[in-house]
Amino acid sequence: MSNLTKKQKSNKRTNKVFEFLTLFSLVFGLMVGSGIYLKNRNTAGGVLGEAGQNPYLAITMWLVIGLVSTLMILVFVEAASSTKNQGHSTIQTWGSKFLGRRVGSFYAIFFIMFYVPVLSGIGALFSVKTIIDATDKLVGEQWLSHEGKLAIQGSFAILMMIGFMVLNMLTTKPGHLIQTIFTFFKFIPLAIVIIGGFILNFQGNDNAFDNSSGEWKTEYFFLTMAPILFSFDGFIFAAALQKDVEHKEVVAPGLFFGVLGVSLFYVLISIAIFFGSVDGNVFTLFDNLFQKAPGWSFFFKSVVACTIMTIVNGYSIVGPKGVQASMDDNLIFNKKDKIVSHRVAAVIQGIISLSIVSLLITCSVIINNNLIDIIDFTSNTITVMAFTIYLSVLIGVLVNRKTKRVEVEKVKGVYWFAAFPILFLTVSMSYVYFDLFKKFSSVETMFDPLFFIFSLVVMFILWGANEKLLKKYNSQKEISKLVK
């Protein structure tokens, strides 16, 4: 074998390793986010709260959902390959490919009208609330009235959404830079959580395990799903990363080990938080760890607030791209019949997001006298709806193996990879939706199912109008072609 051939093989092997590590790190960057901060706590809608104050059950479900997401990503590798030569690699485009254009249009409306707005809103509200709560802990709650704090939280949250929308309207370079910088920053508090949690445990501090209810009710397994799924939702964007990979054989293992690594990392973080606090709240852990130096607790809470803020920044980039992709792929009506600019898409998504978030804030103030409870519960519902969509695409990919209607790059073992997620999500989602409608029994919880019904009604109305416009416009185009 010549030296040149050896060198070429060596370079190819090096490139493969580099692409594998790149995929692995990108998955970590996309998925390890703010979910563990937002959803691990012992309150209604939080992981520990929905697990009946049983941290062992909560950890079990972190593992199970991690396994489900790891297997799902391998199926979505095949789904993403359908847009290799044409179309955008988005879940709504995959829906149109495997389930029909009308279904894809319905999914597009969901993501534009509710998914992006709600997730942007909770990121903005929670990041501001984190700073306000941290200030309360540092200087005392008397520094400002409750009404004043609500005014600051609401105003700054809305301004944050507008600010990121404007920042990323003309060019997304600043937004990408912010996202890249804080991708590294977000691991600083996470590292402190892991180290601090185990230190507090060795010091004998009271923790969630000591206060475990010990209950293992079947309903708890299902109820913990929604807040945990919220933390794993970023994995869907990871499947689209394969477009830029030269050596396709590293895609599946890169994504598999990336999602698996994130799953194990989340379990470790969750254990550390339960070691360091009674309520499963990461901010309580900081307070316990820095009892003699509250300034450090405030500092790390502020870093967490900044990392949560990247949710808003991220969706101010992803949201408009979703609008563009949906119009380009003929899922959403576009009268001008040309590529929609990022600026126009940003304005459309921005107006929708601000309208939905303002509505949810108003409802939360009226019902609960705070800004975040309603959107917190709603984010769980939205995540469950999103995973219902993912489930339908999973089934569509398997059906396509039989019909061969869509050309894809087949993933070996896709039936085995899809079997457990489909079974688990079908059973679990059925119970979650059943529990959702049980909330009508209480005035305090009935907003959640009401918002779900409201969302569906709005989506069906918009979908019907969109279909009518598309049909009319496409007919006019056909007539114009015949005349010419």
Order of alpha helices (4+ residues) and beta strands (2+ residues): alpha-alpha-alpha-alpha-alpha-alpha-alpha-alpha-alpha-alpha-alpha-alpha-alpha-alpha-alpha-alpha-alpha-alpha-alpha-alpha
